[in-house]
């Protein structure tokens, strides 16, 4: 740096008083998009959450992992693993489902069959190496999502009451007893998001209706945001999660449950500000149960 343009950063930091030194702008920022169909606001103002938490018999989430085990003419051969599971309110395992498979180009299926392995083979209609990588990633995500959906259906069939899934209820079983907690803010739902910038810890935003047909959902969904952590000196979306339910009356109890499940900053979870303790518990269990080769 030229001496003439040198700055005394220490005096700047002293003037700031409280500041963060987190590394920033190190990768492409996530693009945000508007919701497919306009939502309908159902409240005039945010509300402090004071009701009793919703009781659920299972916190549900899934994990996925993949290894490239070899190449055939530069086409990757993937050993993929996906699993879904649920824990109860005490963090005890309730149920799981898992799948392991080899994912290859359709051109290489015969080669896999020559191995004589019992591992399932999934062949994809992709022949270029770059096409195969993209298609395999989509396939792995679909496998995980299918396991979560199957687990939800099984648990309801087994007599479980309310279930909470990590993420949207979109594409899952349409039941009043299923609720979701979404950690991302990729989609803009509210016409004026400045309302969220001012949302205090322990408060929920106005509830809103996501209309039938949005992203192919066959029924209306109800949603709101809740601030789980103090964000007065943080990014606008720090500690901010979005709740989803097929029943409007469940949003406030769900907000109370999310707040009761919030983690402390000392939890060693880099997503502690948005990650429910119950969801983290099932993720930890699933990672511990997956084949050890994925931890090498």
C-alpha positions in Angstrom: 0.0 0.0 0.0 1.2 3.5 -0.8 2.4 5.4 2.3 0.2 8.3 1.3 -2.9 6.2 1.4 -2.1 4.2 4.6 -4.8 4.2 7.2 -4.8 3.7 10.9 -7.1 0.7 11.2 -6.6 0.4 14.9 -8.3 3.8 15.5 -11.1 2.7 13.2 -11.7 -0.5 15.2 -11.5 1.5 18.5 -14.2 3.9 17.1 -16.4 1.0 16.1 -16.2 -0.4 19.6 -17.9 -3.7 18.8 -17.0 -5.3 15.5 -16.8 -8.6 13.6 -13.8 -9.9 11.7 -15.6 -12.7 9.8 -14.2 -13.4 6.3 -16.6 -12.1 3.7 -17.2 -12.0 -0.1 -15.1 -15.1 -0.6 -17.5 -16.8 -3.0 -20.4 -16.1 -5.3 -23.3 -14.8 -3.3 -26.5 -16.9 -3.4 -29.0 -15.5 -5.9 -32.4 -14.8 -4.4 -35.7 -15.0 -6.3 -39.3 -13.8 -5.9 -42.0 -16.4 -5.0 -43.8 -17.9 -8.0 -47.2 -16.6 -6.9 -48.0 -13.6 -4.7 -48.7 -14.4 -1.1 -51.6 -12.9 1.0 -50.7 -11.3 4.3 -53.0 -12.5 7.1 -52.0 -10.2 10.0 -51.4 -6.4 10.3 -48.2 -6.6 12.4 -45.6 -8.9 13.9 -46.4 -10.6 17.2 -44.3 -11.7 20.2 -44.4 -15.5 20.6 -45.9 -16.3 24.0 -48.0 -19.5 23.5 -47.0 -23.0 24.5 -44.7 -25.0 22.1 -46.2 -27.4 19.6 -45.7 -31.0 20.7 -44.2 -33.2 18.0 -43.3 -36.9 18.2 -40.5 -36.7 15.6 -37.9 -34.3 14.3 -37.1 -35.5 10.7 -34.1 -34.8 8.5 -31.8 -36.5 6.0 -28.2 -36.6 5.0 -26.4 -37.5 1.8 -22.8 -38.2 0.8 -20.9 -39.4 -2.3 -17.5 -40.7 -3.2 -16.0 -40.9 -6.7 -14.5 -44.4 -6.6 -13.1 -44.6 -10.1 -13.3 -43.4 -13.7 -14.2 -45.1 -16.9 -12.9 -43.1 -19.9 -13.1 -40.1 -17.6 -16.7 -40.8 -16.6 -17.0 -40.9 -12.8 -18.4 -43.8 -10.9 -20.0 -42.6 -7.7 -20.7 -44.5 -4.5 -23.6 -42.6 -3.0 -25.4 -42.8 0.3 -28.5 -41.2 1.6 -30.5 -41.6 4.8 -33.4 -40.1 6.6 -34.3 -40.4 10.3 -36.3 -39.1 13.2 -35.7 -38.4 16.9 -38.2 -37.7 19.6 -38.2 -34.6 21.9 -35.5 -36.3 24.1 -33.2 -36.7 21.1 -33.7 -40.5 21.0 -33.8 -42.3 17.7 -37.3 -43.2 16.5 -36.9 -44.5 13.0 -34.5 -44.5 10.0 -34.3 -45.3 6.3 -31.2 -45.5 4.2 -29.9 -46.4 0.7 -26.4 -47.0 -0.8 -25.9 -47.3 -4.6 -23.4 -47.0 -7.4 -24.4 -44.2 -9.8 -22.9 -44.5 -13.3 -23.5 -43.6 -16.9 -25.9 -45.9 -18.7 -23.0 -46.7 -20.9 -21.2 -48.3 -17.9 -23.9 -50.4 -16.4 -22.6 -53.6 -17.9 -19.2 -52.9 -16.3 -20.8 -52.6 -12.9 -22.7 -55.8 -13.4 -19.4 -57.6 -14.2 -18.2 -56.7 -10.6 -20.7 -59.1 -9.1 -21.5 -56.6 -6.3 -24.7 -56.6 -4.3 -24.7 -52.8 -4.2 -27.6 -51.4 -6.3 -26.6 -49.8 -9.6 -28.4 -46.6 -10.8 -27.6 -45.7 -14.4 -28.2 -42.2 -15.8 -28.7 -41.1 -19.4 -25.6 -39.0 -19.4 -22.4 -39.8 -21.4 -20.2 -36.7 -21.0 -18.3 -36.6 -17.7 -19.6 -33.1 -16.9 -23.2 -34.1 -17.6 -22.8 -37.1 -15.4 -21.6 -35.1 -12.4 -24.6 -32.8 -12.6 -27.1 -35.6 -13.1 -25.6 -37.6 -10.3 -26.0 -34.7 -7.9 -29.6 -34.3 -8.8 -30.2 -38.0 -8.4 -28.6 -38.1 -5.0 -30.8 -35.2 -3.8 -33.9 -37.0 -5.1 -32.9 -40.2 -3.3 -32.6 -38.3 0.0 -35.9 -36.5 -0.6 -37.7 -39.8 -1.4 -36.3 -41.4 1.8 -37.6 -38.5 3.9 -41.1 -38.7 2.2 -41.2 -42.5 2.7 -40.2 -42.1 6.4 -42.9 -39.5 7.0 -45.6 -41.7 5.5 -44.4 -44.7 7.5 -44.4 -42.8 10.8 -47.9 -41.5 10.2 -49.0 -45.0 9.3 -47.4 -46.2 12.6 -49.6 -43.8 14.6 -47.2 -40.9 15.2 -48.9 -37.5 15.8 -47.3 -34.2 14.7 -44.0 -34.4 12.8 -41.5 -31.7 12.1 -39.4 -31.8 9.0 -36.3 -29.8 8.4 -37.1 -27.7 5.4 -40.3 -27.1 3.5 -43.4 -29.3 3.6 -43.6 -28.9 -0.1 -43.7 -32.2 -1.9 -44.3 -34.1 1.4 -47.4 -35.8 2.7 -50.2 -33.2 2.9 -51.4 -33.5 6.5 -52.3 -31.0 9.1 -49.9 -32.8 11.5 -46.8 -32.1 9.3 -44.9 -28.8 9.8 -41.6 -27.6 8.5 -38.8 -25.2 9.5 -36.9 -23.6 6.6 -33.4 -22.2 7.3 -32.8 -20.5 3.9 -34.0 -17.2 2.6 -33.5 -17.9 -1.1 -37.0 -16.9 -2.0 -38.6 -13.5 -1.2 -42.1 -14.0 -0.1 -43.0 -10.7 1.5 -43.6 -7.6 -0.6 -41.8 -5.5 2.0 -38.9 -7.4 3.6 -37.8 -4.4 5.7 -40.3 -5.7 8.2 -38.0 -8.7 8.8 -35.0 -6.4 9.3 -36.7 -5.0 12.4 -38.0 -8.4 13.7 -36.7 -8.9 17.3 -35.7 -12.1 19.0 -38.8 -14.1 20.1 -41.1 -12.4 17.7 -42.8 -13.8 14.5 -43.6 -11.9 11.4 -47.1 -11.5 9.9 -48.5 -14.8 8.9 -49.1 -15.2 5.2 -50.8 -17.6 2.8 -48.9 -19.3 0.0 -51.7 -20.1 -2.5 -52.5 -23.5 -3.9 -50.6 -24.2 -7.1 -47.4 -22.4 -5.9 -44.5 -24.7 -6.9 -47.1 -27.4 -7.7 -48.5 -27.7 -4.1 -52.1 -29.0 -4.3 -53.3 -27.0 -1.3 -52.7 -23.7 0.5 -49.7 -23.4 2.8 -49.3 -21.0 5.7 -46.1 -19.4 6.7 -44.3 -16.8 8.8 -40.8 -15.9 9.9 -39.5 -16.1 13.5 -36.4 -14.6 14.9 -34.6 -17.2 17.1 -31.5 -15.2 18.0 -30.6 -11.6 18.7 -29.6 -10.0 15.3 -29.1 -6.4 16.4 -25.4 -6.6 15.5 -25.7 -9.3 12.8 -26.8 -9.8 9.2 -30.5 -9.3 8.5 -31.2 -13.1 8.2 -29.2 -14.1 11.3 -31.4 -16.4 13.5 -34.3 -16.0 11.0 -36.2 -19.1 10.0 -39.4 -19.5 8.0 -42.2 -21.8 9.3 -44.6 -23.8 7.1 -47.8 -25.6 7.9 -51.0 -26.7 6.2 -52.9 -25.4 9.2 -52.8 -21.6 10.1 -53.5 -22.3 13.8 -50.3 -24.3 14.1 -47.9 -21.5 13.2 -47.8 -19.8 16.6 -47.2 -23.1 18.5 -44.6 -24.0 15.9 -42.9 -20.7 16.4 -42.8 -21.4 20.2 -41.3 -24.8 19.5 -38.6 -23.4 17.3 -37.7 -20.9 20.0 -37.6 -23.7 22.6 -35.3 -25.7 20.4 -32.8 -22.9 19.7 -29.1 -23.6 20.3 -26.5 -21.5 22.1 -23.6 -19.9 20.3 -21.3 -22.3 22.2 -22.9 -25.4 20.6 -20.1 -25.7 18.0 -22.7 -25.8 15.3 -21.9 -23.3 12.6 -25.6 -23.0 11.9 -26.6 -22.6 15.6 -28.5 -19.5 14.9 -31.1 -21.3 12.8 -30.6 -25.0 13.5 -33.1 -26.6 15.8 -31.6 -28.8 18.5 -33.8 -31.7 17.6 -32.8 -31.5 13.9 -29.2 -31.3 14.8 -29.6 -34.4 17.0 -30.9 -36.6 14.1 -28.2 -35.3 11.8 -25.5 -36.3 14.3 -27.0 -39.8 14.6 -27.3 -40.3 10.9 -23.7 -39.3 10.3 -22.6 -41.7 13.0 -24.5 -44.5 11.4 -23.4 -44.1 7.8 -20.6 -46.3 6.4 -17.2 -45.4 7.8 -15.8 -45.0 4.3 -17.5 -41.6 4.1 -15.6 -40.3 7.2 -12.2 -41.3 5.9 
